[in-house]
Amino acid sequence: MADDRPVPLDEYPVHQVPLSMKHVATGDRNAYDRCIFHVLDHEGRALLILGLGVYPNLGVIDAYATLRTGQVLHAVRASDTLGEDRMRLAVGPLRIEVEDPLRRLRLVCDDDSLSYDLRWTADFPALWEPHHVQRRGDRLTLEGRRFVQAGSVEGALRAAGEELRVTPGEWTGTRDRSWGVRPIPGEDGGPLAAEHPTEGFHWIWCPVHLGDRFLMVVVQEDADGYRTLNDATLVRPGRRDRQLGWPQAEITYRPGTRHPERAVVHLGDPRKPQELEVEILTSSPLALGAGYPPADDWQHGTWRGPGWTDRRTYDLTEPHPLAAYGVTDHAARFRLDGQTGHGIFEHGSFGRHDPSGFTGFDSVAR
């Protein structure tokens, strides 16, 4: 018999529906609530990606961290049974401490293969991203609410016997919080999946710290270029957010791949059209170590038994075919209106995409 007593979070006046905070308002197995952080140095020497998620209708909590230095990717992943204390963001050697909500967080991994202790401090208020909805036929497959934020980071990283000092002037941090419904492995798509196959997917997610300003660009397009998600917003503390219209990206890919080497994003401010220049510094495919599809060694929300921890090292000089069919996070240097900044150029393009000239899943840049 299920234990349905109140949980600690029920003490707080935060309820949205007449349920205990132990439960979410949907019975969908794909309900999720998670975060992702990026910590990058300004010269492209290192890119740390970490995240933590809970899957309340599966009873799972998991977390991961990947660190790229040179051509090596270090990864630590952990999974366990979801407990009642939802304010304790910890699983295995990984944890996130909310010291001051929306302002200051502590990020910790205490593992022999990869460790860090970082203080993440917001430099800008959190910004809502557009409401994100996807359907396959009549089936709702994704509905997410997200906010994004940029800040400064301080502390230390250690991997393979090397320590990196993280300082605010030489490193940048971005983060994303999202919750809702999102596909988790293990569900049969049924006839809707067969009748509505994915022809193509094109995605750009781009948070940029520009010193005294923060820019967020997000674009999602179908195979024919139809845009299902679109936003470009400039955040300036103390002033109203500025909308920059319909972003259009010109991406230069490495020949024989869909790996971007540089890009220009045209921002449609009617008063003053601007160009965001993107210089890729280093890259980390989310299908390697971080648990995003189509990873074949672990994906978010999948049950691996109590107290599971896994450590991997990936040689990025070797081919990893699955990585080409997932999203890759690129640490990048940006230039906008004479100002230089740093952040993430997250990009995924697979299948047909007419505006880019890609004709199918095996189509690559020439």
N, C-alpha and C positions, 0 to 999 in steps of 0.2 A: 504494500500500500504506500502511495506517495506521501511524503512528509510535506504538508502544505502550510506550515507555520510561517509567521512573518519573518522576514530577513532584515538585517541591520539597516539597509537602505530605506525600508518602510518607515523609519523614524523621521525621515525628512519630507517636507511638503513638496515633493517633486512628481507626484503621480499624475499621469495623463489620462488613464482609464481606470475603471473600478476593479483593478487587479493588484495583487502584490507586485512589488518591483522584481520579484523572482521571475515573473512571467512577462513576455512581450504580447502585444495586442493581436498578433497573428500566429496561427498554428503552422505556417509555412516552414518546412524543414530548412529552407534556405535563409531564414532570418539570421542577420549578422550585425555586429557592432565592433568596429576596429579602427586602427590608425596606422599611418606610415610616416616615418621620419627620414629625411635625407640630410646627411652631414658631409660637406665637400670642401676640400681645400682649393684655393684659387689658382693653383698651378696644375691641377689634374693629377696629382700624385696619389690621391686616395679618395674613395667614395664609400661611405658607410650608409647602408639602407637597413632600417629596422622597423619592426611593427609588431602589434599584438592584437588579437581578435578573440571575441567570444561568439559562440554559436548556441544560443540558449535552448533551441528546440532539438539540438543534438547533444547537449550536455558537455560541450567541448570548449576548452580555452587553449590557445596556442600562440606562439611567438617565434620570431626569427630575427637574425641579424646576418648581414653579409658585408664584407669589407673587401673592396678591390684595391690592391696595391700592385703596380706594375701589371704583369700578365697572370696574376694569381688572384683567385676569389676564395676567401675564407668564409665559411658559413656555419652557423649554429642554429638549430631549430629545436623547439620543445613543445610538448603537448601534454595535457592532463585533463582530468575531470573538472568541469566547471563547478566551483563551490558557491556558497551563498553570499559571500562578501564581494560584491561587485566593485567595491572601491579599492580592492587589493589587486593591482595590475601586475601580477607576477606569475611566471610559470617557468619551472626549471631554473637555469642560471640567469634568466632575463627578467627585467622588471622596469616599470615606468612609475615614477612617483610624481603625483600632481602636487607641487608645493604651493602654487598660487594659480588657480584655474585661469586659462587663457593668457597667462603671463609667464609662468616659470615652471619648468619640469626638470626632473632628474632622470637620466637614461643610464641604465646599468646592465652590464653583462659580466658575470663573474665565472668565466670558464677558462681552462688552461689554454685552449686553442685560439680563443678570441675573447678579449675583455676590453671594457671601456667603462668610464665613469664620467658623464658629461652633464653639464648644466645648460639647458636650452632656455633662452630668454627671448620672448617676443619683442620685436622691434616695431610691429604694426598690429592694429586690431585684426581679429579674425574676419575673414571675408567668406560669405556664403557663395558656393558655386551653384550653377543652375540645377534645378530639380532634374534628376536623371531617371528616365523611364525607358525600358526596352521590353518589347513583346516578341514572341515567336508565334505567329498566328494570333490566336485569342489568349495565349498563355502569357501572363506577366512573368518575365524572367529576371528583371532587375528593376528595383525602385530604390534609389538611394538619396539621402540627404547628406551633404558634405560641406565642410568649411576648410579653408586653406589659410596658412599663415607662414610668415617668414621671420627669422630672428637670428640671433647670434649664439654661438656655442663656445663653451670653454671646458677643458678637462684633458683627458688622456685616452689614447687608443693603444692596444698592444696586440700584436699577432706575430707568430713565427719569430719570437725573440726580439722583435723591434718595437720600440715605443714611439708614438707620434704625439707631440704636444698640440692640442687644439686651442687656438687663440682667436678671439673675436675679429681681429683685424685681418686674419689670413684664412679664415674659414667662414662658411655660411651654412645656415640650417633652414630647411623648409619642412612643413608637415601638413598632413591631411587627416581629417577625422570624418568617418562616414558610418552610416548605419541604415538599415532597411532590409531589403531582400536582394540576394545576389547568388548566382549559381554556385553550388557546392558539389563536388564530385559524388557520384553514387546514385544519381537519379536517372531513370530511364526517360528520355525525352518523348517517347511514344510517337504516334503518327504526326503530331505537330512538328517534331524535329525533322522527320522525313519529308514532310510536305513543304517545309519552309527552311531549306538549307541556307547556311550563310554563304553568300556569294563573295562578299568582301567587307573589310572593316578598315577604317582609316582613323587614327586617333592622335591628337596632340594635347598634352597637358603640361603647362609651362608656368611655374611660379618663379618670379625673378625678383631678387633683392637688388634695388638700384640706389642704395645709400639712403636718401631721404624719401624714396618712393618705393612702392611695391606694385608690381604688375602681374596680373594673372590672365593667362590665355588658355582656353579649352575649346577644342573642336572635335566633333565626331561626325564622320560621313559614311554613308552606305556606298555600295559598289558603283552606283551611277553618280556619286558626288552629292546626293541629297543629304543635307545637313540636319542631323538629329540633336545636336548639342552645339551651342555657340555662345561664347562670351569673351570679352576682352575688357578688363576693368583695371584702372589705375587708382591705387590707394595712396593718399597723401594725408598724414596725420593732421587733424585739426581742420581739414577741408572736406567738402563733399566728394565722394568717389566719382571718378570721371570715366564714362563709358566710351570705349574706343571702337565701337561698331563691329563690322564683319571682318574678322582677321583672315587674311589670305596668305598661305605659306608657300614659298618657293624653296624646295628642299633639294640639295645636291647630294645624291647618294654615291657611295662607293661603287664603282662598276662591278657588275655581277652579283650585287646584293641589294637589300633595301636598308642598308645601314647608313644613316645620314652622316655626312662629314661636316656640313655647314648648312645654314638656312637663313632666309630673310622672311620675316613675317610682316606683311603690310597691314598697318592698323588704320582703320577707316575713320579717324576723327575728321568730320567735315570742315572744321576750322583750320586744321593743320595736319594733313596726312603725314604719318610717321612710319619709319622702318625699324623693326627690331632685328638687329644682326645677331646671329647665333653661331658661336664657335665651339664645336664639341671638344671637350678636354679629355674625358674618359667615360667609359660606358659599362653598364652592368645589366645583363638580361634578367628580367624578373623571373623567368622560368628556371634559372640556375640558383638554387639555394634559398630563394625568397618565397617559394611556394605558390607562385602564380601560374595559371595555365599557360602552356600545356606541360608543365613539369611532370616528369615521370618517376621521381623519387619521393615526393611529398607535396601535397597541396593543402591549402587552408581548410580547416574544418574536418579533415579526415581523422578518424579515430585510430590511434596507434597503441592504445593501451595506457594504463596509468603510469605517470612519471617517465614518459618517453623523452629522451634527448638524443639528438643526432648531430654529428659533426662531419663536415665535408670540406674538401679542398678541390677546386676546379682549376684546371690548366686552361687558360683562355687562348692559348696558342693552338689548341686542338679544336677541331670542328665540333660544334654542338648543334645538330640539325634542328632540334625542337625549339631552340632559342629564336630561330628565325620566324617562328609562328606565334610568338608572344610579344608582349610589350617590353621595350628596353628603356631604362632610365639613363640619360646622358647628363653627366655633370658638364656645365657649359658656362662660357663667358659671353655676356650679352652687351650690346651697345645700343643705346636709345637716346636720340636727341643730344648727342655729345657726351653722354654719361655712361660709364662702364659699370656693370653689375654681374652678379653670379646667381646661379640657380639650377633648375632642372629642366631639360628638354626631354620630356617623356614622349616616346613615339612608338606606334605600332601600325604597320601597314601590311595586311596579308589578304590574299585573294584578289579579286578584280577591284581596281580603282580607276575609273575612267579619267578623272582630271590629271592623274599622275602618269597615265599611259600604261598601267599594269593591267594585263589581260586575264590573269588567273593566278592560282596559288604558286605556279612555277615561274611566274614572270618576275624579272629582276631588272635593275637599271643597267643601261648599256654604257 
